[in-house]
Amino acid sequence: MLTVTGISRRFGDLRVLDDVSFDVRPGRMTGFLGANGAGKTTAMRIILGVLAAHGGSVSWNGQQVTQSLRQRFGYMPEERGLYPKMKIAEQVAWLGQLHGLDRATARRNTERLLDQLGLGERANDRLEQLSLGNQQRVQVAAALVHDPVLLILDEPFSGLDPIAVETVLGVLRERAASGVPVLFSSHQLAIVERLCDDLVIISGGAIAANGDREELRVRHGGTRYELLVDGDAGWLRDMSGVRLLDLDGARAVFELDPAGPGDQDVLRAALDRGPVRSFAPVLPTLDEIFKEVI
């Protein structure tokens, strides 16, 4: 498990990170979210040792992270950093060797990854011959080729079409299922909501929300409910302390005034009028939680 404890970082008088703490747990996908300039990339670079923290620590399974251990991490930066004139397979295998693989293992891993990412037939093409989306897939392969113990991906879905997104998602899920902790940032909240197990939301260099995705949805859930009955649910209009948000015959979505009736009061009122098919809180989407906390 990766543990980030109280890290801080300044650039001159600007405090970019302020007492940032979170965990990336084995076998779980952790979405790292924040507006532009919130501090995500700075935090990732500190984890990787590219930048020094001005306070706090980064540990792996309870031990201070060393440079030799960082060599076993996989990192995909937001900016493309591969060599455009170099052949794809040759480049990915070479990067695997730089991470300590022998030549045969690096080639074998490269071939497997390129096939998984739909690039097997382009293995001997130069990187510059690929579309931007396919270059992004090569970046993913470069981060994975040495079978890292931890994955850190900065905007891995940028520039990918929907089919390529599904391909990359499948590869990342496979790594997480094998026990690898995965930390990734993305501005595509719909993808994050589908993929992540845990969420870390950073705002202004500080943690705004952190935890299990579903627990965060419950924690940030308000007083919104959905009711499905037999017949018409329009009677809710006349119930004091209830504000209808959506009404479609038998289905209603509403909010409760904190000083008004409770959810069980509404349920009893519905049952007095006939069968209730479903009644449940409406949990917020990741987009709604993100907007609320930042």
Buried (B, 14 or more C-beta within 10 A) or exposed (E): BBBBBEBBBEEEEEBBBBBBBBBBBBBBBBBBBBBEEBBBBBBBBBBBBEBEBBBBBBBBEEEEBEEEBBEBBBBBBBEBEBEEEBBBBBBBBBBBBEBEBEEEBBBBBBBBBBEBBBBBEBBEBBBEBBEEBBBBBBBBBBBBBBBBBBBBBBBBBBBBEEEBBEBBBEBBEEBBEEEBBBBBBBEBBEBBBEBBBBBBBBBBBBBBBBBBBEEBBEEBBBBBBBBBBEEEBEBBEEBEBBBBEEBEEBBBBBBBEEEBBEBEBBBEBBEEEEEBEEBEBBBBEBEBBBEEBB
